[in-house]
Amino acid sequence: MTSACDIAWLNDRFLPLAEARVSPLDRGFLFADAVYEVLPVYDGGVYRLEQHLDRLDRSLREIGMAEPMPRERWHSLCGGLVERNGGGNLLLYLQVSRGAEAMRSHVPAATLQPTVFGMASPAEPPSPDPSQRGVACITAGDIRWARCDIKSTALLGNVMLKWRAQDSGAGEALLLRDGHLTEGSSSSAHVVLDDELVSPGLDNTILPGTTREVLHEVAAACGVPVRVAAVGADRLRQASEIVIASAGAGLRAVTQLDGQAVGAGSPGPVFTRLYRAWLEGLAASCTRCAE
């Protein structure tokens, strides 16, 4: 029995992660010509599996790639990663690159075979206590590329912004483009104004997040009104609560922004309702996949 999370998938086979090898001529390595997904696993079940795979399909279409395998094969891959890495609470990472060529070329050959990679990493179970879900954030200019709606591996801008947040003692950067909130460096961002959850509208600057969809669903379930509208920097700073959402970290409350308390400086009442409703729905949204 291997230790947890050291088994990966690469091009049709499971193998030790330490033995996985990709050509330096792979277009994912040379050009970030690749897309990916991160799927949470709670108690051995893959959360929102179909929605994540739907988004992976969308990302592939947007960069002009065909799906590398049928949906049932993805299910088997995910089930194998969960089983071979110990089950429990994990994060699955799936990546598809356009593949490797004989030489570096900006325009890919039509005959390339995609590189498909998957791995797992351990994850903490979600805290049952909403009061423990607070995080400090900073604001920063959105320096990322213009197609943030594609879940591409071209993440250098995100890395630089997340790094800036860490150096500032914060957990996330909330991004402003043309004076308006887009999202976090690795999360979607939402504000509470007059007890209403307000989310920026989807466009090319914002990833259509699966956890964003979940947040809107749980808001409807627990009676929190939702509005999709532009959020200016001034409205961001006036918000009584700020909520960020991501597959890897779930729902979190922003309790401090640029060194100033948000609301009372602790997770607020709207977040508490949303978080408890999210927790209650976790198990029903998980799929147990067979290898």
C-alpha positions in Angstrom: 0.0 0.0 0.0 1.5 3.3 -1.1 1.3 6.4 1.1 -1.6 8.8 0.3 -1.6 10.9 -2.9 1.5 9.5 -4.6 -0.4 7.8 -7.5 -1.0 9.8 -10.7 -2.5 9.2 -14.1 -0.6 10.0 -17.3 -1.8 9.1 -20.8 -3.9 6.1 -20.1 -2.2 4.6 -17.1 -1.8 5.0 -13.3 1.8 5.3 -12.1 3.7 6.7 -9.1 3.6 10.5 -9.3 7.4 10.6 -8.9 7.8 8.6 -12.2 5.5 10.7 -14.3 7.3 12.3 -17.2 6.2 14.8 -19.9 8.3 15.9 -22.9 9.9 19.4 -22.7 8.3 19.9 -26.2 4.8 19.5 -24.8 2.8 22.6 -25.6 1.5 22.8 -22.1 5.1 23.3 -20.9 6.2 25.6 -23.8 3.0 27.7 -24.3 0.6 27.0 -21.4 -1.5 25.5 -24.2 -3.5 23.5 -21.8 -6.6 23.6 -19.6 -7.3 22.0 -16.2 -9.9 21.4 -13.5 -9.7 21.0 -9.7 -12.4 18.8 -8.2 -12.9 18.5 -4.4 -13.5 15.0 -2.9 -15.4 14.8 0.3 -15.4 11.5 2.2 -14.5 9.7 -1.0 -17.1 11.3 -3.2 -16.3 13.7 -6.1 -18.1 17.0 -5.6 -20.1 18.4 -8.5 -18.4 16.0 -10.9 -20.5 16.6 -13.9 -20.4 20.4 -13.6 -16.6 20.3 -13.4 -16.4 18.0 -16.4 -18.8 20.2 -18.3 -16.5 23.2 -17.6 -13.5 21.2 -18.7 -15.3 20.4 -22.0 -16.1 24.1 -22.4 -12.5 25.1 -21.9 -11.3 22.6 -24.5 -13.8 23.9 -27.0 -12.7 27.4 -26.4 -9.1 26.6 -27.3 -10.1 24.4 -30.2 -9.4 20.9 -28.8 -11.6 17.8 -29.0 -12.5 16.0 -25.8 -9.6 13.4 -25.3 -11.8 10.7 -23.8 -15.5 9.9 -23.2 -17.3 11.0 -20.1 -17.3 7.5 -18.6 -13.5 7.3 -18.9 -13.2 10.5 -16.9 -15.4 8.9 -14.2 -13.1 5.9 -14.1 -10.0 8.1 -14.0 -11.4 10.1 -11.0 -12.5 6.9 -9.3 -9.1 5.4 -9.7 -7.3 8.5 -8.3 -9.6 8.5 -5.3 -9.2 4.8 -4.5 -5.5 4.6 -5.2 -4.7 7.7 -3.1 -6.6 6.6 0.0 -10.0 8.2 -0.4 -11.3 10.6 2.3 -10.9 14.3 1.6 -8.8 15.1 -1.5 -8.4 17.6 -4.3 -8.2 16.0 -7.8 -6.2 17.9 -10.5 -7.0 17.1 -14.1 -5.0 18.7 -17.0 -5.2 18.3 -20.8 -2.5 19.8 -23.0 -2.5 19.9 -26.7 0.5 17.5 -26.7 4.1 17.3 -27.8 5.6 18.2 -31.2 8.8 17.5 -32.9 9.9 21.1 -32.7 8.6 24.4 -31.1 6.0 26.1 -33.2 3.4 28.7 -32.3 0.8 27.1 -34.5 0.1 23.5 -33.5 0.1 20.6 -35.9 -3.3 19.1 -36.5 -2.3 15.6 -35.7 -1.1 16.1 -32.1 -2.2 13.6 -29.4 -3.2 15.4 -26.2 -1.4 14.8 -22.9 -3.8 13.9 -20.2 -2.6 14.1 -16.6 -4.3 13.6 -13.2 -3.2 13.7 -9.6 -4.6 14.0 -6.1 -3.5 15.9 -3.1 -4.8 15.7 0.5 -7.4 18.2 1.7 -8.7 19.1 5.1 -12.4 18.4 5.7 -14.5 21.6 5.8 -14.9 23.2 9.2 -18.3 22.8 10.7 -17.9 26.3 12.3 -18.6 29.3 10.0 -16.8 31.6 12.5 -13.6 29.9 11.6 -13.9 30.6 7.9 -12.6 34.2 7.9 -9.7 35.4 5.6 -7.9 38.7 5.1 -7.6 40.0 1.6 -6.0 42.8 -0.3 -7.1 44.5 -3.5 -4.9 44.6 -6.6 -5.1 45.5 -10.2 -6.2 42.7 -12.5 -3.1 42.0 -14.6 -4.3 38.7 -16.0 -4.9 37.9 -19.7 -8.1 38.7 -21.4 -9.6 35.2 -21.5 -10.0 34.4 -17.9 -13.3 32.6 -18.7 -11.1 29.7 -20.0 -9.6 27.6 -17.2 -6.2 27.7 -18.7 -2.9 26.8 -17.2 -1.7 30.3 -18.2 -1.7 31.4 -14.5 1.4 33.5 -14.1 -0.7 36.6 -13.4 -2.7 34.7 -10.8 0.5 33.4 -9.2 2.0 36.9 -9.0 -1.2 38.3 -7.4 -1.5 35.5 -4.9 2.2 35.9 -4.0 1.6 39.7 -3.4 -1.3 38.8 -1.1 0.8 36.4 0.8 3.6 39.0 1.2 1.0 41.4 2.6 -0.1 38.9 5.2 -3.4 38.1 3.4 -4.9 34.9 2.0 -6.3 36.2 -1.3 -6.2 39.2 -3.7 -9.5 40.7 -4.9 -8.9 42.0 -8.4 -10.1 45.3 -9.9 -10.2 46.0 -13.6 -11.3 49.4 -14.9 -12.5 50.2 -11.4 -14.7 47.2 -11.0 -14.4 43.9 -9.1 -13.7 40.8 -11.3 -12.8 37.9 -9.0 -10.1 36.7 -6.6 -6.7 35.5 -7.8 -8.0 31.9 -7.2 -11.6 32.4 -6.3 -14.9 34.0 -7.3 -15.8 37.2 -5.3 -19.2 38.4 -4.1 -20.4 41.2 -1.9 -23.4 41.6 0.5 -25.1 44.9 0.1 -28.4 45.6 2.0 -28.6 41.9 2.8 -28.5 41.0 -0.9 -25.7 38.9 -2.4 -24.3 40.7 -5.5 -22.0 38.9 -8.0 -20.2 40.5 -10.9 -21.6 39.4 -14.2 -19.9 36.7 -16.2 -17.8 37.9 -19.2 -14.3 37.1 -20.6 -12.6 38.5 -17.4 -14.3 36.0 -15.0 -14.2 32.2 -14.8 -17.7 30.7 -14.8 -17.1 29.1 -11.4 -18.8 25.9 -10.3 -18.6 27.0 -6.7 -20.1 30.4 -7.8 -23.1 28.4 -9.1 -23.3 26.5 -5.8 -23.3 29.7 -3.9 -26.2 31.1 -5.9 -28.1 27.8 -5.3 -27.6 27.8 -1.6 -28.5 31.5 -1.4 -31.9 30.7 -3.1 -32.4 27.7 -0.7 -31.9 29.8 2.4 -33.7 33.0 1.3 -30.8 35.3 0.5 -31.6 37.4 -2.6 -29.0 37.2 -5.4 -28.3 39.9 -8.0 -25.8 39.8 -10.8 -24.4 43.3 -11.4 -21.2 45.3 -11.7 -19.5 46.0 -8.4 -17.4 49.1 -8.3 -14.4 49.5 -6.0 -16.4 51.9 -3.8 -19.2 49.4 -3.5 -16.7 46.7 -2.6 -15.4 48.8 0.3 -19.0 49.6 1.4 -20.0 46.0 1.6 -21.3 44.7 4.9 -19.9 41.3 4.0 -17.7 39.8 1.2 -17.7 36.2 0.3 -15.2 34.3 -1.8 -15.7 30.8 -3.3 -13.5 28.2 -4.8 -13.4 24.5 -5.4 -10.3 24.1 -3.3 -11.3 26.2 -0.3 -15.1 26.2 -0.5 -16.8 29.3 0.9 -14.9 31.9 3.0 -15.8 35.2 4.5 -13.5 38.2 3.9 -13.1 39.7 7.3 -10.4 42.2 6.5 -9.7 44.2 3.2 -6.5 46.2 2.8 -6.0 46.2 6.5 -9.6 47.4 7.3 -12.3 45.3 8.9 -15.1 44.2 6.7 -18.3 44.6 8.8 -17.6 43.5 12.3 -14.3 41.9 11.3 -15.7 38.4 11.6 -17.9 36.2 9.3 -21.3 37.9 9.2 -24.9 36.6 9.4 -25.4 36.2 5.7 -22.2 34.2 5.2 -23.1 32.1 8.2 -26.5 31.2 6.6 -24.8 30.5 3.2 -22.1 28.4 4.8 -24.4 26.2 6.8 -26.6 25.6 3.8 -23.5 24.7 1.7 -22.4 22.2 4.3 -25.8 20.6 4.5 -25.8 20.0 0.7 -22.3 18.6 0.4 -23.0 14.9 0.6 -25.9 15.0 -1.9 -23.7 16.7 -4.5 -20.9 14.1 -4.3 -20.5 11.2 -6.8 -18.7 7.9 -5.9 -16.9 6.8 -9.1 -15.8 3.3 -9.9 -12.5 2.8 -11.5 
